């Protein structure tokens, strides 16, 4: 469903200029290779692709203050909510970007990232749209280049078709799949961080699928 545009956010987003890169002041090649300097420390760097309203990134950044996090989201109106959450939690280890994931390598250097999170991305269910899925092999090659050796991708979805497709893509790309769950909530893992979508879908009785993928 297309969200209704909120023009006032184009100005309001600048209330968070200390940690947000909005669409009129996007991250560029100037940041590429310098994210750890921007955070002011050599901490491990993790990226969430499709940050949404920031439920996940605000929780994991609070739980893991020793790590730094980049949250990337295409829709500025949505990212505004994430910015509010990060500010309310007084998190200093988060930067949020309005950015096109297709152009990821323009702002992140090879080997600069330690891990990637993809939570409940668009499944693009039609076969002709398979190349748009964030776990399609061309995306995986982008991730391989920006991840350090042995870097991780943590993938979570409620869509069994997308999960099956993704597992095949991981195998085809020569990646190591670890810790696979086809019903995450049945395992009652205490360390699981629920996203907004996860709470919604699990409330409908949908099974949550999750895996960890290592890039050798």
Order of alpha helices (4+ residues) and beta strands (2+ residues): alpha-beta-alpha-beta-alpha-beta-alpha-beta-beta-alpha-beta-alpha-beta-alpha-beta
